[in-house]
Amino acid sequence: GIPLASVLILLAFVINAAVPPLHAWLSDSYPEATVTGAVFLTAFTTKSAIYVLIRGFPGAEILVWSGAIMAVYGVVFAVLENDIRRLLAYHIISQVGYMVAGVGMGVMGTAAGEMAINGAIAHAFCHILYKALLFMGAGAVLEVTGRSKLTELGGLYRYMPITFHLYMVGAYSISGFPLFNGFVSKTMVVQASAMSHL
């Protein structure tokens, strides 16, 4: 069997990665942080988990399924959310799911494994950039309006056009729109799954 120490270390890493059902710390902390604090959280917390998963558990099959569940779970709860920062927090869970699945497919010595690890690393880097941009845009909206409920924020693009256009760069990136950074990194993970026949 697997040594208990390895199981406990993996458990610590998946808590840091916010794998459901161990994700509540993320969806509760990001909306309550200051705007600047949320930007720093998005850059360091879950991405450090991806790094240590790559170093310690590449190719662990449980991570493939955990990542796939995360990707769907996070986006479902993001769609249901009305608070802009809580929506972005749930979307982090979804995006980190791509990375976790990539680590799980990362069987070393295979072309698919190398593509998966490279995709997870690339997506972690891209995620830092576009999610920081999205949280800064949400912070600008919060600063100007004092509101964070999406149902109270219609028509802001007329009053904040620069924020709107910059926010859309982040939105296109997180959506994997062609020619934006999320497209490249997500495609690497999806290609690795195709190469692995998953």
C-alpha positions in Angstrom: 0.0 0.0 0.0 0.8 3.7 0.0 2.6 4.9 3.1 0.5 7.0 5.5 3.0 9.8 5.4 2.5 10.1 1.6 -1.3 10.2 1.9 -1.1 12.9 4.6 1.3 15.0 2.5 -1.0 14.6 -0.6 -3.9 15.6 1.6 -2.2 18.8 2.7 -1.4 19.7 -0.9 -5.0 19.1 -2.1 -6.3 21.3 0.7 -3.9 24.0 -0.5 -5.1 23.4 -4.1 -8.8 23.8 -2.9 -9.9 20.4 -4.1 -13.6 19.9 -3.2 -14.8 19.2 -0.6 -11.7 20.8 1.0 -12.2 24.1 -0.8 -14.3 26.3 1.5 -11.3 28.3 2.7 -10.8 29.7 -0.9 -14.4 30.7 -1.6 -14.7 32.3 1.8 -11.4 34.1 2.0 -11.0 35.8 -1.4 -14.2 37.9 -1.2 -13.3 39.1 2.3 -9.7 40.1 1.5 -8.8 43.6 0.6 -8.5 44.2 -3.2 -4.8 44.1 -3.0 -4.8 41.1 -0.7 -7.0 39.1 -3.1 -4.6 39.9 -6.0 -1.7 38.5 -3.9 -3.7 35.5 -2.8 -4.6 34.6 -6.4 -0.9 34.7 -7.3 0.5 32.6 -4.5 -1.9 30.3 -2.7 -3.2 27.7 -5.2 -0.3 28.0 -7.5 2.2 27.0 -4.8 0.0 23.8 -4.4 0.4 23.1 -8.1 4.1 23.4 -7.8 4.4 21.0 -4.9 2.0 18.6 -6.6 4.2 18.6 -9.7 7.3 18.0 -7.5 5.7 15.3 -5.3 2.9 13.6 -7.1 3.2 13.8 -10.9 1.1 11.1 -12.6 -1.1 10.3 -9.5 -4.3 9.1 -11.2 -6.5 10.4 -8.4 -5.4 14.0 -9.4 -6.9 13.5 -12.9 -10.3 12.8 -11.5 -10.0 15.4 -8.7 -9.0 18.0 -11.3 -11.9 17.1 -13.6 -14.4 17.4 -10.8 -12.9 20.7 -9.7 -13.2 22.1 -13.3 -16.9 21.4 -13.4 -17.7 22.1 -9.7 -16.1 25.5 -9.7 -17.7 26.7 -12.9 -21.2 25.6 -11.8 -20.9 27.5 -8.5 -19.4 30.5 -10.3 -22.5 30.6 -12.5 -24.8 30.5 -9.5 -23.0 33.3 -7.6 -24.1 37.0 -7.5 -21.1 38.5 -5.7 -18.4 39.4 -8.2 -15.4 38.5 -6.0 -17.0 35.2 -4.8 -17.7 34.4 -8.5 -14.0 34.9 -9.3 -13.1 32.8 -6.3 -15.2 29.8 -7.4 -13.7 30.2 -10.9 -10.3 29.8 -9.4 -11.4 26.3 -8.3 -12.4 25.6 -11.8 -9.2 26.8 -13.4 -7.0 25.1 -10.8 -8.9 21.9 -11.8 -7.2 22.1 -15.2 -3.8 22.3 -13.5 -4.5 19.5 -11.0 -5.7 17.2 -13.9 -2.6 18.1 -15.8 -0.4 17.0 -12.9 -2.4 13.8 -12.6 -1.7 13.0 -16.3 1.9 13.9 -15.9 3.5 10.4 -16.2 7.1 11.2 -16.7 8.9 9.9 -19.8 5.9 10.0 -22.0 5.0 12.7 -24.6 1.5 13.0 -23.1 2.9 13.3 -19.6 5.4 16.0 -20.5 2.6 17.9 -22.4 0.4 17.6 -19.3 3.0 19.0 -16.9 4.0 21.8 -19.3 0.3 22.6 -19.7 -0.2 22.7 -15.9 2.8 25.0 -15.4 1.7 27.2 -18.3 -1.8 27.4 -17.0 -0.6 28.3 -13.5 1.5 31.2 -14.9 -1.3 32.4 -17.2 -3.8 32.1 -14.4 -1.7 34.4 -12.2 -1.8 37.1 -14.9 -5.5 37.0 -16.0 -6.9 36.3 -12.5 -5.0 39.2 -11.0 -6.3 41.4 -13.8 -9.9 40.2 -13.1 -9.6 40.8 -9.3 -8.1 44.3 -10.0 -11.1 45.0 -12.3 -13.5 43.8 -9.6 -11.6 46.0 -7.1 -12.0 49.0 -9.3 -15.7 48.4 -9.6 -16.0 48.0 -5.9 -14.0 51.2 -5.2 -16.1 53.3 -7.6 -19.5 51.9 -6.8 -19.2 50.5 -3.3 -21.1 47.4 -4.6 -20.1 43.9 -5.4 -23.5 42.3 -6.3 -23.7 41.7 -10.0 -27.5 42.4 -10.0 -26.7 46.0 -8.8 -24.0 46.7 -11.4 -25.6 47.0 -14.9 -24.2 49.5 -17.5 -20.9 50.2 -15.9 -19.0 49.9 -19.2 -20.3 53.4 -20.1 -18.8 55.0 -17.0 -15.7 52.8 -16.7 -14.6 52.0 -20.3 -10.9 51.5 -19.6 -11.7 49.1 -16.7 -14.2 47.3 -19.0 -11.8 46.8 -21.8 -9.0 45.6 -19.5 -11.4 43.3 -17.7 -12.5 41.8 -21.0 -8.8 40.9 -21.7 -8.9 38.8 -18.5 -12.4 37.4 -19.4 -11.2 36.3 -22.8 -8.1 34.7 -21.3 -10.0 32.8 -18.6 -12.5 31.6 -21.3 -9.7 30.2 -23.4 -10.5 32.5 -26.3 -8.1 32.1 -29.3 -5.0 34.4 -29.2 -5.3 34.9 -25.5 -3.0 33.2 -23.0 -5.6 30.9 -21.4 -6.3 29.4 -24.9 -2.7 28.2 -25.2 -2.3 26.7 -21.7 -5.8 25.1 -21.6 -5.2 23.6 -25.0 -2.0 22.0 -23.8 -3.8 20.2 -20.9 -6.7 19.2 -23.2 -4.2 17.9 -25.8 -2.4 15.9 -23.1 -5.7 14.3 -22.2 -6.4 13.4 -25.8 -2.9 12.0 -26.1 -3.5 9.9 -23.0 -6.9 8.8 -24.4 -8.7 10.3 -21.4 
